[in-house]
Amino acid sequence: MKGGLKKELTITITGIVLLSIVLISIVANVFINKEFEKYAKKEQSARSEEIVTHLESQYQPLFQSWNDDYIHGLGMYALYEGYIIRLYDSKHNLVWDAENHDMALMTEVMQAIEARMKSSKPFFEGGFVTKSFPLSYDHTAIGSVEITFYGPYFYTENDLNFLKALNTIFFVVGLIALVGAMLTSRLISQKMIKPILDTVEAAKLISKGQYKVMAEDIPESEELKVLVTTMNQMASSLEQQEKLRKQLTTDVAHELRTPLTTVSSHLEAMIEGVWEPTEDRLRSCYEEIGRITGLVSDLESLSKVEVDNLKLTRTNEDLLEILNAIKYNFEIETRKKQIEFTVTGTSVIASIDKDRIYQVIVNLVSNAIHYTPEGGSIRCNISKTELEAILEISDSGIGISEADLPYIFERFYRTDKSRNRRTGGAGIGLTIAKSIVLAHGGSIEVESESSLGSRFIVRLPLKTI
């Protein structure tokens, strides 16, 4: 996997860079060639005008003729550059012709230009053209000149050398960029792959039950950071789940062993005649069996609400009425502990399974009563937004420590760790409550501090049928 993923990343990044280099080179080459063609055309036009200017400047009006030596030098120099000159006077008599002076040289120059253009531009359609330019001196016509050259433009030897050098530079720069891209992509892939490989190794160890494995190096990349952080959170969650599983085994064993031991010893004593089977002793056995039955009932309730297809019987119900009914049912308990129990809010109608939501609220209120000392207070408030109903149950009880808060909705988790059903219950009430609320499409959360009380917030979708 290491070589494969690393190799794929390197090849992908290198391929992208190579493709970019090729595209940039092609576009740049096309653009430069287009611009160079424009330059060649302008240079050709400018050279023709320069020849005309030189010829006009060498006219001798007194003798009505040209400086023959200068005209010959200019014509031969132009011929070497690829321009063939024919000079005529005002009566169109031939004054000087490059073809007459050196036919072999002219043919050689023309063939060289044609071969150079066909070699550099195989599909270029060009040929030799002749243009005539009038000559004047002091606004008086003195003759004309015909200039023959390869058109619409042609490259000189220096032009081709320049283009070749430019292409060589492009190739070298592209090659350097490609090598740099390969090295860079390798470093990048190495940096990217390391946290992934660390996460894979951590996942392997977690699959073997080593939940304390944590990735220490958090990458800077947001996506990889989320991956590593999520893996660490999963390991922590699995470790906690393992602890809860072990605690569940211990709790269930304890919850069953205590009443079974009591019933067994009582029955054994009565069978052997040590004890008389009195009503009190039989009642004691019955109560212990009742505790076993209660634990099994709790487990059944948990099993029912935790299945994915929990069936809800929805009806339109007033949550404020349900709160007032529960307050009335707990009146005896609150009076015993002198707890001030108040219900506030407005009427909120929602589509709910009344029995299930009733079960949730009863669980939260009974916990509040249980953990609130005498003379304390419990506040229940119902409100709503445009989309949801909000039920808040606050108490002035002993609160929940920060360390326990993340786990209070876990199965069989109890903050007092007493494992005593007479004082703490089986520890699945909040788990059942959360499952029911989630089945309604809502949410449940808690805010609490030790010794400062707790506040449970239940949110339910505000919709009716």
C-alpha positions, 0 to 999 in steps of 0.5 A, a space after each residue: 500500500 505504501 509504495 502503491 499510494 505513494 507511487 500513484 500520488 507521485 505519478 499523478 502530480 508529475 503527470 499534471 505538471 508535465 501536462 502543464 509544461 507541454 501545454 504552456 510550451 505549445 501555447 508559448 511557442 505558437 504565440 512567439 511564432 505568431 509574433 515573430 512572423 509579425 516582426 518578420 513582415 514588419 522587418 521586411 517592409 522596413 528594409 524595403 523602405 530603407 532601400 528606397 530611402 538610400 536610393 533616393 539619397 544617392 541621386 545626383 540631380 545635376 547629372 540626373 543619375 546615381 552614384 554607380 559605385 554606391 548603387 552597386 554596393 547597396 544592391 549587392 549587400 541587399 542581395 546577400 540579405 535576400 532582396 533583389 534590386 532592379 533600378 530604373 530611371 524616370 524613362 524606365 531605362 534599366 540602371 542597375 540589375 542584380 541579376 545582370 551583375 551576379 546571376 549565380 549569386 542571386 540564384 544561390 541566395 534565392 535557393 537558400 532562402 526557399 530551402 530555409 523556409 521549407 525546412 523551418 515551415 514545411 506547410 508554409 505557402 510562400 514564394 518570391 514576389 516583386 514590388 515596385 516603389 516610386 523614387 523621387 527627389 525634391 518632390 520630383 519623380 526620378 525613377 522607380 525600383 523593383 525589389 524581389 523577395 520571398 513573401 509574405 515573409 522570410 527568416 534569415 539565418 540569424 532569425 532561425 538561430 534565434 528561434 532554435 535557441 529559444 526552443 532549446 531554452 524552452 526544452 531545458 527549462 521544461 526538463 528542469 521543471 519536470 525534474 523539480 516536479 518529480 522531486 517536489 511531488 515525491 516530497 509532497 506525497 511522502 508528507 501526505 502519505 505519512 499521516 495516512 499510513 500512521 492512521 492505517 497502522 493505528 486502525 490495525 492496532 485498534 482492530 486488535 483491541 489496543 484502544 490506547 493507540 493515538 496518532 501524535 503528529 497532527 498534519 496541517 492539511 485540514 482533511 488529513 487533520 480531520 482524518 487523524 482527529 477522527 481516528 483518535 476520537 474513534 479510538 477513545 470512544 472504542 476504549 470507553 465502550 470497552 470499559 462500559 462493556 466490561 462494566 456492563 458485565 460486572 453490573 449485570 452479574 452484581 445485579 443478578 448475584 445479590 438477589 439470587 444469593 438472598 433468595 437462594 440462602 432464604 429458600 435453603 434455610 427454609 427447606 432445611 428447617 432452619 427458618 420458618 417460611 414466615 410471611 416476612 421471609 417469603 415477602 423478602 424473597 418475592 422482593 428480590 425476585 422483583 428486582 431481578 424481574 425489574 432488571 430484565 424489564 429494563 434490558 427489554 426496554 433498552 432493546 426495544 428502543 435501540 433497534 433502528 425500526 422503533 415504531 412510534 404511534 404519533 398523535 398531536 399532543 400538547 407538551 405543556 399538558 403532559 408536563 403538568 400531568 407529570 408534575 401532578 404525579 410526582 407531587 408526593 415525592 416533591 413534597 416529601 423532599 420539600 422540593 419546589 417544582 414549577 412548570 412554565 411555558 406556553 401550549 406547544 402542539 407536536 406530533 409525538 408518541 405520547 407514551 414514549 415522550 411521557 417516558 422520557 420526561 418521567 425519567 428526567 424528572 425522576 432523576 432530578 428529584 432523586 439527585 436534588 437535596 431537600 429544599 431544592 428546586 426543579 424548573 420545567 419550561 416548554 417553548 418553541 421556535 419556528 421548527 422545533 419544540 424545546 423542553 428544558 428541565 433544570 434542577 438545583 441538585 448535585 450536578 454532574 462532573 465534567 469527566 462524566 458528562 460525555 458518557 451519561 447517555 451510555 448504557 449502564 453508565 452511572 456517575 456514582 459507580 455504586 452499582 446499587 439498584 436501590 439507590 442508583 438504578 441500572 443506569 439505562 434510563 438516559 440511554 432509553 430517553 435519548 433513543 426515543 428522542 432520536 427516533 422522533 428526529 430530535 436531540 437531547 443534551 445536558 449542561 451541568 457542573 458539580 454541585 451546581 445542578 443540571 439542565 437537560 434540553 430536549 428538542 423535538 421537531 415541531 410538526 403535526 399530522 
